[in-house]
Structure formats: C-alpha cells, structure tokens
Amino acid sequence: MGDTPRYKRVLVKLSGEWLMGSGRYCIDPEAVDRICLQLKRLKDAGVEIGLVVGGGNIFRGLAASKSGLARVTADNMGMLATVINAL
C-alpha cells in the first residue's frame, strides 16, 4: 500500500471458506491469523473496515434442503453457522 489509502472505508466479505484455510472444515487458526494481519494493515493505514462473515465452512442451508431437510430449518442452521463464525 502507498502512503495514502485509496479508500477511506472498505467492506470486507469474509467467506466461511476463507476461514477454513487449507482445512476441510471449521476454522483454521493460521488462516485467521493471516486474515487478521491483512486487516490490521488496513486499520493501521487509517482505513475504516466493515466486516461481513459467512458460514459456508460449517453448514450450507441450500444443499441441506435439497437433501430433504425443510428449507426454513436449513436456512436457519446456515444463519447460525454465520453467527458462530462472527463470534
């Protein structure tokens, strides 16, 4: 990054897949460390950061509903997976 950031504010969408890193499921601490270092660089440069997380690493509501789980239940489980990642 140069001396002056290109943007004052950014919105970062962090998918559940990014949180998995090279793992097969859940959250990879090394991947989280790498992501945090990049976010810290932005913050240190004076950029305001909005962060949105996903939950696809834990549960996919659409895929589960196609397997016979009620769509509303599957979607609720997917939203709860997102909350878990956000914590």
RODO-2510 file (C-alpha; in nm, 4 decimals, decimal comma):
residues 87
     n   res          X          Y          Z
     1     m     0,0000     0,0000     0,0000
     2     g     0,1176     0,3532    -0,0684
     3     d     0,1257     0,6436     0,1751
     4     t    -0,2397     0,7355     0,1271
     5     p    -0,5074     0,4651     0,1145
     6     r    -0,7195     0,4639    -0,1986
     7     y    -1,0396     0,4314     0,0054
     8     k    -1,1366     0,5701     0,3455
     9     r    -1,3796     0,2853     0,4194
    10     v    -1,3999    -0,0697     0,2918
    11     l    -1,6421    -0,3560     0,3371
    12     v    -1,4752    -0,6962     0,3565
    13     k    -1,6848    -1,0076     0,2934
    14     l    -1,5088    -1,2949     0,4653
    15     s    -1,6490    -1,6268     0,3492
    16     g    -1,6536    -1,9356     0,5641
    17     e    -1,4278    -2,0981     0,3061
    18     w    -1,1572    -1,8386     0,3780
    19     l    -1,1831    -1,9158     0,7473
    20     m    -1,1196    -2,2833     0,6725
    21     g    -0,7848    -2,2103     0,5117
    22     s    -0,6448    -2,5356     0,3769
    23     g    -0,8500    -2,7395     0,6229
    24     r    -1,1578    -2,9420     0,5416
    25     y    -1,3988    -2,7845     0,7896
    26     c    -1,4468    -2,5326     1,0696
    27     i    -1,1914    -2,2589     1,1370
    28     d    -0,8171    -2,2766     1,0699
    29     p    -0,6299    -2,0603     1,3267
    30     e    -0,3447    -1,9957     1,0810
    31     a    -0,5889    -1,8698     0,8180
    32     v    -0,7491    -1,6420     1,0771
    33     d    -0,4053    -1,5069     1,1748
    34     r    -0,3238    -1,4273     0,8100
    35     i    -0,6580    -1,2536     0,7608
    36     c    -0,6146    -1,0531     1,0828
    37     l    -0,2686    -0,9356     0,9764
    38     q    -0,4095    -0,8055     0,6481
    39     l    -0,6982    -0,6326     0,8255
    40     k    -0,4541    -0,4776     1,0737
    41     r    -0,2508    -0,3356     0,7847
    42     l    -0,5642    -0,1642     0,6562
    43     k    -0,6549    -0,0341     1,0020
    44     d    -0,3008     0,0933     1,0623
    45     a    -0,3235     0,2792     0,7312
    46     g    -0,6318     0,4618     0,8605
    47     v    -0,8933     0,2647     0,6675
    48     e    -1,2290     0,2045     0,8377
    49     i    -1,3277    -0,1606     0,7978
    50     g    -1,6702    -0,3194     0,7899
    51     l    -1,6559    -0,6980     0,8143
    52     v    -1,9218    -0,9433     0,6985
    53     v    -1,8710    -1,3134     0,7674
    54     g    -2,0226    -1,6211     0,6087
    55     g    -2,0913    -1,9664     0,7463
    56     g    -2,0364    -2,1946     0,4484
    57     n    -1,7498    -2,3715     0,6186
    58     i    -1,9884    -2,5105     0,8799
    59     f    -2,3227    -2,5541     0,7064
    60     r    -2,4871    -2,4901     0,3702
    61     g    -2,8618    -2,4417     0,4024
    62     l    -2,9435    -2,4778     0,0323
    63     a    -2,7511    -2,8034    -0,0015
    64     a    -2,9165    -2,9468     0,3101
    65     s    -3,2641    -2,8525     0,1897
    66     k    -3,2002    -3,0463    -0,1327
    67     s    -3,1207    -3,3496     0,0850
    68     g    -3,4650    -3,3434     0,2447
    69     l    -3,4265    -3,1022     0,5369
    70     a    -3,7029    -2,8407     0,5488
    71     r    -3,5794    -2,5269     0,3710
    72     v    -3,6615    -2,2940     0,6615
    73     t    -3,4770    -2,5192     0,9071
    74     a    -3,1798    -2,5486     0,6719
    75     d    -3,1635    -2,1716     0,6216
    76     n    -3,1831    -2,1123     0,9972
    77     m    -2,8962    -2,3556     1,0525
    78     g    -2,6925    -2,1722     0,7876
    79     m    -2,7551    -1,8397     0,9597
    80     l    -2,6480    -1,9877     1,2933
    81     a    -2,3240    -2,1068     1,1305
    82     t    -2,2608    -1,7470     1,0258
    83     v    -2,3179    -1,6306     1,3840
    84     i    -2,0683    -1,8907     1,5087
    85     n    -1,8022    -1,7548     1,2712
    86     a    -1,8803    -1,3973     1,3729
    87     l    -1,8178    -1,4744     1,7377
***
